[in-house]
Amino acid sequence: MVADHGTSQPAVLFPVEPVALRDLAQQDGLGFTDVLTLAEVPSTTLNRMWKDPDWAARSTGGALHQLLDVVPTLSPYLEGRGFTLRLGRYLRVFAAAGITIRLPQRIDGTQLAALSNALGVLAAVAEGHTTEVMRRLALGWGLGHDRFIDAVFATGPDGLCGEDGVVLGTASKMWRTAAHSTSVSNMVGKGVLAHKITKYGVAEVDYSPPIREIRDMHSAFVHRSLRIGAMFRDDDLDEVWRYQREVEDNVVLARNESWSLLTFGRGRRLPVDFSLPTPTPRVYEEVLRDVVTCNDAYLGYLSTAALPALWSVQPPPAPLRLRLSKALENRLSSGIIDQQLRSEVGSLHRRLQQ
């Protein structure tokens, strides 16, 4: 299962058991009188919670906010405790469905929401709640939960559920029978599901509609998701050149390419009018990471579709331009066998150096 890397907050250990408010305050060097003075909550309220391990469940919203302001330990404790309670509910769902999961022993506190959402996706798949699956996948797209969403469907050592692929098969059936919806959230959720089940080997690109029938962003988003999933799965460069031609020949696919790149991991509500968000350095940081780590097919996609689409909206800032140029130079130096791929990467490398 995914491990935590480069933690920016103290890692959380699971499960997080109930702890009395008194004990948490003492970890910050605070006694009863200190908390009473700083938080300015009624003494009767604080006295009622002070030695109670279940104090958080019994506290009012106002008192809780006042306590959070003055006891630093409370925030990570409440996040970990909340996740522990949600995990308990999910585990009961998994047990009923015969699903065994593998959890990390510790995780960066900033990643709790991503792991919690991924487990929610898995629980919704197990219970057959298609709408909930789509909603959570769309949230994960916008909030940058992709690494944890991957773990729901992966069947290798990074998977949440082991090697049998049962969850992947169930999700594939769910995707094929999902009702059509005009909502952007449903579109993204269905596209992400298409991408995952293709990437991990169940769906085929043939499920995508013929290119001549792609006339709206909904079909374009799912088509892109299937194509890129196949690139990850098969590392097939013919798939890359096919998609490149499709994007060049279909204005809706070209528009969707920019929209998809600019909304992924942005941390904001998806624009329902399909307007293009302003590019931020983050989107080029994502591309840079993928240039370094991904297979040749995805490198070809970045060189022929993704980076040209982003560049048409806003060129990369100078520092990232230099870093991208260096990363492409390293890929070229490490040896790209396919001549067309080498030519495409070389052309982009020269453009970045101009």
N, C-alpha and C positions, 0 to 999 in steps of 0.2 A: 504494500500500500504506500501511497505517496508519503514521503518524509518531509520534515520541515527543513528549509534551507535558509540560511542567512536571517535568522530571527531578528525582528525589530522590536519585539516585546518578549518578556519572559515566557518560555514555553509552558503550556498548561499540561498537567498530568491528569490522567483519568483513572477512575471516576473522581469527581470532586464531591466529597462528602459534606454534609451540613456542618457548619462551624458557627459557634456562638459569636455574636457581635463583639462581646468583650474580648475574645481571643484574637479576632481580626484587628481590633483597635490596638491591642497590646503589641502586635507585630509592627505597628507604626509608632510605638512608644507613647500611646495615648491611653489615659485612664478615663474613668466615667466622667469626672468633673471636667476634664479637658474636652471631651466630645460634647458634653452638655453646653459648655461655654462657646465652643467654636460653631457648632451646628445650630444652636439656638432652637432646639426642639424642646417641647415640654418635658419636664423631668419625669412625669408619670409615663409618658410614651417611651422615653429612653429606658427607664427602669423595667418596663414590661418586656422590652426586646433584649436587654443587655446579656442575659445568660441563656437565651433561648436559641438552640441550633436552627430552628425554623423561623427565625426572626424575619427573614426577607419575605417569606410568603405572607406574613401577617402585618407587614408595615404598609402604611399608606404611601401614595405616590409623593406627596409633599415632603414627608419625613425622610423618605428614601433619598430624594434629591438633595436634601440638606446634608444628610450623612455622607453621600458620595462626594460632596464638595470638600469635606475635611478629613476623610479617612481614605488615603490612597489605595490601600489594599482591597477596598470593597469592589472596585470596578472589575479587575480581573477575576476576583472570586465569583461575583455575580454572573459574569460571562461564562465561566467554567461550570458553575452550578446549573445555570440555565441549559447549557448544552448537555450536561449529564442527565437532566430530566427529560429532554427531548430524545436523547439517545435511548433511554429506557423505553420510551414509547415505540421508537423505531425497532428496537431489538425484539419487542413482542410481535410486531408485524412480521419481521424476518423469520422468527421462530415458527410462526403459524404457516408461513409460505415455504418452510424448509430451506431457507437461505442462511448460510453461514458467512459472516463477514470478517474481514481482517482490518483492524483499526491500528493507527499509529499509537505508540505508547505516550507520545508527547507531541504537541503541535504548537507552532507559533500562535500566540493569542490573536494576532491580526487575521489568522486564517480560519478561525472558528466558524464564521458565517459561511465560508465556502464549503467546508466539510459538512456542516449542518445541512446546507442546501443540497449537496450531493446525496446525503443519506435520505433526505426528503424525496429526491427524485427516485431513488431505489425503492423506497417504501411505496411511492405512488405506482411504480411499475408493478411491484409485487401485488398490490391491491387492485390493479386494473383501472386506475383513475387517470384516464388519458388527458383530460383537461388540466389536472394538477401537474402531470409530467410536463406538458407543454409550457405551462405558466412558469414552473421552476427552471426549466431549461432556458427560457427567454430571459429570466432574471439573471441566471448564471452567465449568459452571453454578455449582458450589459455590465455586470459587476466583476468580470474577470475571474470566474470560477472554473475556467476550462480544465485546468490540471486535475481538479477534484472530480469534475463531471466525467472526464476520461476514465477515471478509476472505477466508475460505476459500470462501464461497459467493457473495459479491458479484461482479457482472460489470462494474461500473463502474470508475472510476479508483482506488477504494479496495480493489479486489479483489487477491488474491494471484496470480490466474491469468489475468487479462485479460478479454476480452470474449466469448469463444465460448460460455460456459455449459456446456461439456462436463462439468465436475465437478458442476455443479448437476443436470444430467440424470442422471448416474450415481448421485448421492446420492438422487435422487427414486425411482429404481427400487429402490435398496437399502432405502429406508424402507417402500415398499409390500410388499416381500417379506420383511421382517424377521420372524423367529419371535417369537411372544408369550412373554414372560417375566414372572414375578411379582416380580422384584427391583426395588427402588426405583431403583437405578442405571440399569437398562435402561429403566424408565419415563421417567426424566428425559432420558436420552440420546435415546430415540425422540421425546419431546416436543420437545426442542431441535432435532432434525433436521427434524421437521415444521414447526416455526416458521421455520427458515432457508429451506427450500425453498418455503414459502408466501411469505415476505417478499420473496424475490428472484424470484418469479414462475413457479414450476413447478407446485406443488400447488394445489389449490382447496379451499375450505372444505368442499365436498361430501364430502371424504374422511372427515370427522368422523362418528361414529355419530349417529343421531337422539338428540335430547336426552332422550327417554324411556328410552333404553338406557344413559344415563350414571349408573351406580349405584356406581362405585368410583373411587378416586383415580387409577388408571391411565388410564382412559378420560377422566376429567375433566382430567387434566394435558395429554393430547394435544389434547383439544378446545380448551382455553384457548390452547395454543400455536398452533393453526391460526387461531383467531379473531384473536389479536393480530398474527400474521404478516400476515393480510389487512388489518388496520387500517393497518399500516405501508405495505403495498404500494399499497392503493387509496385511502387517506384517505377512506374511506366511512363517514359518520356513521350510516347505517342499520345497519351492522355493529355499531357501538357500542351502539345502543339495543337491538338484538337480544340482544347478550351481556349487557347490563344486566338485561334481563328474565329471561334464563336463570339468572343468578346469584341473582336474587331468588326464583326459583321452585324452585331445585334446591339442597338443602342440601349435597350433595357438591361441586358446583361452588363454592359459597360457601366451604366449608372448604378446598378446593384453592386458591382465590384467596389466602387468608391464608397457607397453607403455602408456596405458590410465592414470594410476595413476601418471606417471612421466611427462606427458605433460599437465595435467590439471592445469590451473592457473599459468603456468610457466612464462608467459609474453614474450615468444619468439615464433618465427615462428615454426610451426609444422615440425618435421623432415620427409621429404617426403620419405626417405629410411627406415623409421620405426626403425631407430637406437634408442637405449635407452638413454635418457639424464641422466647425472649424478644426482643421488638423492641429494636433498638439505634438510636441516632441515624443510623447509616449508611443504614438502609433509607429514612428520610425524606430524607436527602441525595440518594439516587438518584432519588427522586420529584421533588425540587426541580430537579435537573438536567434531568429529562425534561420538566417543566412549561415550562422555559425553551426547550428545544431541539426538541421533537418536534412532529409535525404535529397538525392539529385533531382527527383521529380518536383519536389516542393521548391527547391532552389530555382528550377526552371520556371515554375509558376510565379515566384517572386520577381524574377527578372523580366518576364514577358507580360505579366498581367498586373500584379499587385503594385509594384513600384511605379510603373508607368501611370497607373490609375491615380495613385497618391500624388505623383509629380504633377499631373494635370490640374490638381486642385491647389496644391501648394508644394513647391520644391522643399527638400529637406534642409534644415538649418545647417550652417557651415560646419559646426563641430560634428554633427551626426553624418554629414556628407563625407567627411574625412574618415570617420570610423567605418561607415558602410563601404567606402572604397577599399580600405585596408582589409575588411572581412572578405570581400569578393576577391581581392588579390591573394589572400591566403587559400581560398577555395581553389583558385586557378593553380596556385603553386603546388597544392596537395595532389593535383592530378585529376582533371575531369576528362574521362575517356571519350564520351560522346562528342563528336565534333560540332554538332548544331548547338548543343548546350554550352560548349566551350565558347562558341562564337557569340551567343546571346549574353552570357555572363561577361565576356570581354568587352562587348559593346556597351553594356551598362557601366562597367568599371571605367571605361574611357569617358563616358558622359559625366560621371561623378567627379572626375578629375578636371573637367573643364572650368 
